[in-house]
Amino acid sequence: MVTQRKAAPREKKYTTLSGMDLKPFYGPEDVRPREVSERQAPPGSYPFTRGIHETMYRGKPWTMRMFAGFGTPEDTNQRFKYLLAQGQTGLSTAFDMPALMGYDPDHPMSLGEVGREGVSVATLDDMKRLFDGINLADVSTSMTINASAIIALSFYVATAQAQGTGPEKLRGTVQNDMLKEFIAQKEWIVPPRPSMRIMKDMLAWCSTHMPLWNTVSISGYHIREAGATAVQELAFTLADGIGYMQLGVDAGLDPDSFAQRLSFFFDVHNDFFEEVCKLRAARRIWAKVTKERFGCKNPRSWILRTHCQTAGVSLTAQQPYNNVIRTTWQALAAVLGGTQSLHTNSLDETYALPTEEAATIALRTQQLLFEESRVGMVADPLGGSWFIENLTDQIEDAAWKYIRKIDDLGGILPAVEEGYPQREIAESAYRYQRALEDQEEVIVGINKFVTDGKPAIPTLKIDHQGEQDQVNRVKAVKARRNPDKAKAALARIESCCRSDENMMPAVIDAAKADCTLGEISDVFRKVWGVHRDPAYL
């Protein structure tokens, strides 16, 4: 039986999810004059409001990159091959909590978590098994890992070299966005400033040795999932990007040498038009930042390249098949907003990691959009709408206010250390929760059109034996390696940490010496200490 919960009569407010007032309709008077180059510039032209490519998806469909990672490397390898066989065009790897936090499977902190939220990878041998039978020269791989990103990337480079592929040929992204971790996701090893040092070394090394690789995927996704509005997600994400640009400049790099290797990652939530306009505004702001603030000369450096993912936080355990519908319009918003890559969430992800069937439905959502709806035949088809242009302007202006506030605080790193973004997000999350409880905002199945009973849907079960297998394997690696070589490799990493020497070559050598992810992370903890969240209020 479907029931509606009654709420007290109230005056209806018409706003976006970010709280921007919406008029009943829009006309030409609502679109403020702009430079012709900004308002009428075609797709593929500065400031790229209308898209980064002239013909957008006519030239190439967006990359359909479904997130995968669970259990042992063999488990995820099987899922990778299944998704590739179903037409996926890029791999996206989720790592388990021990890997994200810098612990091996045999560490007491890892008990019960190995392979639960992602794949367990703690050694070079694990990475080789993860990509067994997959030619890394032929695929684009995304790795969602941050605090231990330098270790995962080193394992990946060494795996590719073992296949006969040099780092200069590798394509893909490692998330490696530590500012976002301190703002929202809360997965770290060492404090903010040494984390930025590690990132700086990666940025410098990859700019020279991995020209096709995106060294940082600047993630608004986790900021939004933590409770930020669309405007806050945009502002704090671009402020993080500004921080990474400055990091490269401070390392002595020409901004044109690495700006093209930064990519972005945005959440696409329920407010359809706000999400479209958020992506349009993001490109315009980033083009101005790279050209005007950092003086980039190469037009390709002005381009914001982005992956999008439908909003995990919008999925509900109640009436889970509603999630298929939510995911569809969120995916459509990402496409009409001009994304380059897209992950669509599965209907069962509020319960567990997705089953093959649920992941296939999520992938088919993208394939149907591209192959059957014909929405990709025209670039920026909503451009020129009085409403769309007005809302894009409003979002841009609101984001700039946050960015200028962060500038006044001395930049994003001091702002994070002070807790400014964290407090803003916490307040937004609280306001949204109150709006749901007061039914000022509606989630079908949660506070309106509620049904009795619990749905029975199949969920993915992780075999407990996999954890013990990974514990045994990491112990076996430690037992069979050359102990003197491993000890020397770890000592070299410590020396790099205590000096200005770039540590990336040392970490790659440590990977090849069979040093583990936990052991390398322990070196970082030894030198710089363990970070504890100050819990800003």
C-alpha positions in Angstrom: 0.0 0.0 0.0 1.3 3.5 -0.9 0.8 6.2 1.7 1.6 9.9 1.8 2.8 11.5 5.0 0.9 14.7 5.7 2.8 17.8 6.4 1.5 21.2 7.7 0.5 23.6 5.0 3.3 25.9 4.0 4.1 28.4 1.3 5.7 26.7 -1.6 9.3 27.8 -2.4 10.7 27.3 -5.8 14.4 27.1 -5.7 17.2 24.9 -6.9 18.7 22.4 -4.5 21.4 25.0 -3.8 18.7 27.4 -2.7 18.7 29.7 -5.8 15.3 31.3 -6.4 13.6 30.3 -9.6 11.2 32.5 -11.5 8.1 31.1 -13.2 9.6 31.7 -16.6 12.6 33.4 -18.2 13.1 35.8 -21.0 15.9 37.8 -22.7 15.9 40.3 -20.0 17.2 37.6 -17.6 20.4 37.0 -19.5 22.9 39.6 -18.6 25.2 41.0 -21.4 28.5 39.3 -21.7 31.5 39.4 -23.9 30.6 37.9 -27.3 33.5 35.5 -26.8 31.9 34.1 -23.6 28.3 34.0 -24.6 28.4 33.0 -28.2 31.7 31.1 -28.4 31.0 27.8 -30.1 31.9 24.4 -28.4 35.6 23.9 -28.5 36.4 27.6 -28.0 37.4 29.6 -25.0 36.0 29.8 -22.4 34.4 26.3 -23.3 31.1 27.0 -21.6 29.4 25.0 -24.4 31.9 22.1 -24.3 35.5 21.3 -24.8 35.2 19.8 -28.3 33.7 21.3 -31.4 31.5 18.4 -32.3 31.4 16.8 -28.8 29.9 13.3 -28.9 29.7 13.2 -32.7 33.5 12.8 -32.8 33.7 10.4 -29.9 31.2 9.1 -27.3 31.9 9.9 -23.7 33.9 7.2 -22.0 31.6 4.7 -20.2 33.6 3.9 -17.1 31.9 1.7 -14.6 33.4 1.5 -11.1 34.5 -2.0 -10.1 36.5 -3.4 -7.3 35.8 -6.0 -4.6 37.3 -9.1 -3.0 40.6 -10.4 -4.3 42.4 -9.2 -7.4 41.1 -12.3 -9.2 37.5 -11.4 -8.3 37.8 -7.8 -9.7 39.8 -9.0 -12.7 36.8 -11.2 -13.6 34.4 -8.3 -13.3 36.7 -6.1 -15.4 36.7 -8.6 -18.2 32.9 -9.0 -17.9 32.3 -5.2 -18.2 34.7 -4.9 -21.1 32.8 -7.7 -22.9 29.6 -5.8 -22.2 30.9 -2.7 -24.1 32.6 -0.7 -21.3 35.2 1.6 -22.7 37.4 2.3 -19.7 38.3 0.6 -16.4 37.7 2.2 -13.0 39.2 0.6 -9.9 37.8 0.8 -6.4 40.3 -0.1 -3.6 39.4 -1.5 -0.2 39.6 0.5 3.0 43.0 -1.0 4.2 44.6 0.1 0.9 43.1 3.5 1.0 44.3 4.0 4.6 47.8 2.5 4.0 47.5 -0.9 5.8 48.3 -4.4 4.6 45.7 -7.2 4.9 47.6 -8.7 7.8 47.5 -5.6 9.9 45.1 -5.6 12.9 43.4 -2.5 11.6 42.4 -4.4 8.4 40.5 -7.1 10.2 37.1 -7.6 8.6 37.7 -4.9 5.9 39.9 -6.7 3.4 38.1 -6.7 0.0 34.9 -5.3 1.4 34.5 -1.9 -0.2 36.9 -2.4 -3.0 39.7 -4.7 -4.2 42.5 -5.7 -1.9 45.9 -4.6 -3.4 48.9 -4.5 -1.1 51.8 -5.7 -3.3 53.0 -5.6 -6.9 51.9 -9.2 -7.2 48.4 -8.2 -6.3 48.4 -5.5 -9.1 49.7 -8.0 -11.6 46.9 -10.4 -10.8 44.3 -7.5 -10.9 45.2 -6.8 -14.6 46.1 -10.3 -15.7 45.2 -10.8 -19.3 44.5 -7.1 -19.8 47.0 -5.2 -21.9 47.5 -1.9 -20.1 48.7 -0.3 -23.4 45.2 -0.8 -24.8 43.0 0.5 -21.9 42.4 3.7 -20.0 42.4 3.0 -16.3 41.1 5.1 -13.4 42.2 4.4 -9.9 40.2 5.9 -7.0 42.8 6.1 -4.3 44.3 9.1 -2.6 46.5 8.8 0.5 48.4 5.8 -0.9 48.0 6.9 -4.5 51.8 7.1 -5.1 52.1 3.5 -4.1 49.2 2.2 -6.3 50.5 4.2 -9.2 54.0 2.7 -8.7 52.5 -0.8 -8.7 50.7 0.0 -11.9 53.8 1.4 -13.6 55.8 -1.6 -12.6 53.0 -4.0 -13.8 52.9 -2.2 -17.2 56.7 -2.5 -17.5 56.5 -6.2 -16.8 54.0 -6.4 -19.7 56.5 -4.5 -21.9 54.7 -1.1 -21.8 56.6 2.0 -20.6 54.9 4.7 -18.5 54.9 7.1 -21.4 52.2 5.0 -23.1 49.9 4.6 -20.1 46.5 6.4 -20.2 44.2 7.0 -17.3 43.9 8.8 -14.0 44.8 8.3 -10.4 42.5 10.3 -8.1 45.2 11.5 -5.8 43.1 14.4 -4.4 44.2 14.9 -0.8 42.6 18.3 -0.2 39.2 16.6 -0.9 40.1 13.9 1.7 40.7 16.5 4.4 37.5 18.4 3.4 35.1 15.5 3.0 36.1 11.9 2.6 38.4 11.6 5.6 40.8 8.9 4.3 44.4 9.8 5.0 47.8 8.7 6.2 49.8 11.8 7.1 48.8 15.5 7.7 47.9 17.9 4.9 51.3 19.5 4.2 53.3 16.3 3.8 50.4 14.9 1.8 50.8 17.9 -0.6 54.6 17.2 -0.7 53.9 13.6 -1.9 51.5 14.9 -4.5 54.0 17.5 -5.7 56.6 14.7 -6.4 54.0 12.7 -8.3 53.0 15.8 -10.4 56.6 16.6 -11.3 57.6 13.0 -12.2 54.4 12.2 -14.2 54.6 15.5 -16.1 57.9 14.2 -17.5 57.5 10.5 -17.6 53.7 9.9 -18.1 52.5 12.6 -20.5 49.2 10.8 -21.2 48.3 10.2 -17.6 46.1 12.5 -15.4 48.0 12.8 -12.2 45.2 14.3 -10.1 41.5 13.8 -10.5 40.2 16.8 -8.6 37.1 15.4 -7.0 33.9 17.3 -6.1 32.0 14.0 -6.0 33.0 13.2 -2.4 32.4 16.9 -1.4 28.9 16.7 -2.7 28.3 13.3 -1.1 29.3 14.8 2.2 26.4 17.3 2.0 27.6 20.2 -0.1 25.3 22.1 -2.4 26.1 22.1 -6.1 27.6 25.6 -5.8 29.8 24.5 -2.9 30.9 21.4 -4.7 31.9 23.5 -7.7 33.6 26.2 -5.7 35.6 23.9 -3.3 36.5 21.6 -6.2 37.9 24.4 -8.3 39.6 25.9 -5.3 41.3 22.5 -4.8 42.3 22.7 -8.5 43.8 26.2 -7.9 45.8 24.7 -5.0 47.2 22.0 -7.2 48.1 24.4 -9.9 49.9 26.5 -7.4 51.6 23.4 -6.1 53.0 22.7 -9.5 54.2 26.3 -10.0 55.9 26.2 -6.6 57.7 23.0 -7.7 59.2 25.0 -10.6 57.0 23.6 -13.3 55.7 25.6 -16.2 51.9 25.6 -15.7 51.4 24.6 -19.4 53.5 21.5 -18.7 51.1 20.0 -16.3 47.7 21.8 -16.5 46.6 19.4 -19.2 47.2 16.5 -16.9 44.7 17.7 -14.3 41.2 16.3 -14.6 38.0 16.8 -12.6 35.3 14.5 -11.1 31.8 15.8 -10.4 28.7 14.4 -8.7 25.5 14.7 -10.7 22.6 15.0 -8.3 18.8 15.2 -8.7 18.3 18.9 -9.7 18.5 18.3 -13.5 19.0 21.8 -14.8 21.3 22.9 -11.9 23.6 20.0 -12.7 23.8 20.9 -16.4 24.6 24.5 -15.5 27.1 23.5 -12.9 29.2 21.8 -15.5 28.9 24.7 -18.0 30.0 27.1 -15.2 32.8 24.9 -14.2 34.4 25.0 -17.6 34.1 28.8 -17.8 35.6 29.4 -14.4 38.5 27.0 -15.0 39.3 28.5 -18.3 39.6 31.9 -16.7 41.7 30.6 -13.8 44.3 28.8 -16.0 44.5 31.6 -18.5 44.3 34.7 -16.3 45.6 33.6 -12.9 48.3 31.2 -14.0 49.1 32.6 -17.4 48.8 29.4 -19.3 49.4 30.0 -23.0 48.4 26.7 -24.6 44.6 26.7 -25.2 44.5 23.0 -24.2 45.6 24.1 -20.7 42.5 26.1 -20.4 40.2 23.1 -20.8 38.4 21.5 -17.9 38.2 17.8 -18.5 35.8 15.9 -16.3 34.5 12.5 -15.3 31.0 12.5 -13.7 29.2 10.0 -11.5 25.6 9.8 -10.7 24.8 10.7 -7.1 25.3 7.8 -4.7 23.8 9.8 -1.9 20.5 10.1 -3.9 20.0 6.3 -4.0 17.5 4.8 -1.6 17.3 1.4 0.0 13.5 1.8 0.0 12.0 1.2 -3.4 15.4 0.5 -4.9 14.1 0.2 -8.5 13.4 4.0 -8.3 17.2 4.3 -8.4 17.3 3.2 -12.0 15.0 6.2 -12.9 17.1 8.6 -10.8 20.3 7.4 -12.4 18.9 7.9 -15.9 18.1 11.6 -15.6 21.3 12.2 -13.7 23.2 10.6 -16.5 21.3 12.6 -19.0 22.2 15.8 -17.1 25.9 14.8 -17.2 25.7 14.3 -21.0 23.8 17.5 -21.7 26.3 19.3 -19.4 29.2 18.0 -21.5 31.0 15.4 -19.5 33.9 13.4 -21.0 33.4 10.3 -19.0 30.6 8.8 -16.9 29.8 6.2 -14.3 26.2 5.3 -13.6 25.4 3.9 -10.2 23.7 0.6 -9.8 20.3 0.2 -8.2 21.6 -2.0 -5.3 24.5 0.1 -4.1 22.7 1.2 -0.9 22.9 -2.5 0.1 26.3 -3.7 -1.1 28.7 -3.5 -4.0 26.8 -4.1 -7.3 25.9 -7.5 -8.7 26.8 -8.2 -12.3 23.1 -7.8 -13.3 22.7 -4.4 -11.6 26.0 -3.2 -13.0 24.9 -4.2 -16.5 21.7 -2.3 -16.1 23.7 0.8 -15.1 26.0 0.4 -18.1 23.0 -0.2 -20.4 21.6 3.2 -19.2 24.6 5.0 -20.8 24.5 2.8 -23.9 20.8 3.5 -24.4 21.3 7.2 -24.0 24.1 7.3 -26.6 22.8 4.8 -29.1 19.0 5.4 -29.0 18.1 8.8 -27.5 20.2 10.7 -30.0 21.1 13.4 -27.3 24.7 13.3 -28.4 24.1 14.5 -31.9 24.2 18.2 -31.1 26.8 19.9 -28.8 25.3 21.9 -25.9 21.7 21.6 -27.1 20.4 23.6 -24.1 22.8 26.5 -24.8 21.0 29.8 -25.5 18.0 29.0 -23.3 17.3 32.1 -21.3 16.9 29.9 -18.2 20.0 27.9 -18.8 22.2 30.9 -19.4 20.7 32.7 -16.4 21.3 29.8 -14.1 24.8 29.2 -15.4 25.6 32.8 -14.6 24.1 32.5 -11.1 26.1 29.4 -10.3 29.3 30.9 -11.6 28.9 34.1 -9.6 28.1 32.1 -6.4 31.1 29.9 -6.9 33.4 32.9 -7.4 32.3 34.3 -4.0 33.5 31.1 -2.3 36.8 31.1 -4.2 37.5 34.7 -3.3 36.7 33.9 0.4 39.3 31.1 0.2 41.8 33.5 -1.4 41.3 35.9 1.5 42.1 33.0 3.9 45.4 32.5 2.2 44.5 29.7 -0.2 42.8 26.4 0.0 45.4 24.7 2.2 45.1 27.3 5.0 41.3 27.2 4.5 41.2 23.5 5.0 43.5 23.6 8.0 41.2 26.2 9.5 38.1 24.1 8.7 36.3 26.6 6.5 35.0 24.2 3.8 34.3 21.5 6.3 32.0 23.8 8.3 30.2 25.1 5.2 29.5 21.6 4.1 28.3 20.5 7.6 25.9 23.4 7.7 24.5 22.6 4.2 24.0 18.9 5.1 22.1 19.9 8.3 19.9 22.3 6.4 19.0 19.7 3.7 18.2 17.0 6.4 15.9 19.5 8.1 14.2 20.2 4.8 13.6 16.5 4.2 12.2 16.1 7.7 9.9 19.1 7.2 9.0 17.8 3.7 10.2 21.0 2.1 12.2 18.6 -0.1 10.8 15.3 -1.3 12.4 11.9 -1.8 10.0 9.5 -3.3 9.8 6.4 -1.1 11.3 8.2 1.9 9.0 11.0 2.9 6.3 10.7 0.2 4.7 7.8 -1.6 6.0 5.5 1.1 5.3 1.7 0.8 5.1 -0.9 3.5 7.5 -3.8 3.6 11.1 -4.4 2.7 12.1 -5.1 -0.9 13.9 -8.3 -1.6 16.6 -7.8 -4.2 19.8 -9.9 -4.8 23.0 -8.5 -3.4 26.6 -9.3 -3.9 28.2 -11.5 -1.2 31.9 -11.2 -0.5 33.5 -14.6 0.4 35.2 -14.4 3.8 37.9 -16.8 2.5 39.2 -14.0 0.3 40.4 -12.0 3.2 42.4 -14.9 4.6 43.8 -15.6 1.1 45.0 -12.0 0.9 46.6 -12.2 4.4 48.4 -15.4 3.3 49.6 -13.9 0.0 51.1 -10.8 1.6 52.9 -12.9 4.2 54.2 -15.1 1.3 55.5 -12.1 -0.5 57.4 -10.9 2.6 58.8 -14.4 3.1 60.1 -15.0 -0.4 61.6 -11.5 -1.2 65.2 -10.4 -0.8 65.0 -8.9 2.7 68.1 -6.7 2.3 66.9 -5.3 -1.0 63.5 -4.5 0.5 65.1 -2.9 3.6 67.3 -0.7 1.4 64.4 0.3 -0.8 62.4 1.5 2.2 65.4 3.3 3.6 65.8 5.2 0.3 62.1 6.3 0.5 62.7 7.6 4.0 65.8 9.5 2.8 63.6 11.1 0.0 61.0 12.1 2.6 63.6 13.8 4.7 65.1 15.7 1.7 63.9 17.4 -1.4 64.6 14.4 -3.7 61.6 13.3 -5.8 60.4 10.1 -4.1 58.5 8.6 -7.1 61.5 6.6 -8.5 62.2 5.3 -5.0 58.6 4.1 -4.5 58.7 2.4 -7.9 61.9 0.6 -7.0 60.4 -0.4 -3.7 57.4 -1.9 -5.5 59.7 -3.9 -7.6 61.6 -5.0 -4.5 58.3 -6.4 -3.2 57.8 -3.8 -0.5 54.2 -3.7 0.5 51.7 -0.8 0.5 51.6 -0.9 4.3 55.4 -0.9 4.7 55.8 2.1 2.4 52.9 3.9 4.2 54.6 3.2 7.5 57.7 5.1 6.3 55.5 8.1 5.7 54.0 7.8 9.1 57.4 7.4 10.7 58.7 10.7 9.1 55.6 12.8 9.2 53.3 11.4 11.9 49.7 10.2 11.8 46.9 12.7 11.0 43.9 13.0 13.3 40.8 14.8 12.3 40.4 18.0 14.4 36.6 17.7 13.9 35.8 21.3 13.1 32.5 22.6 14.3 
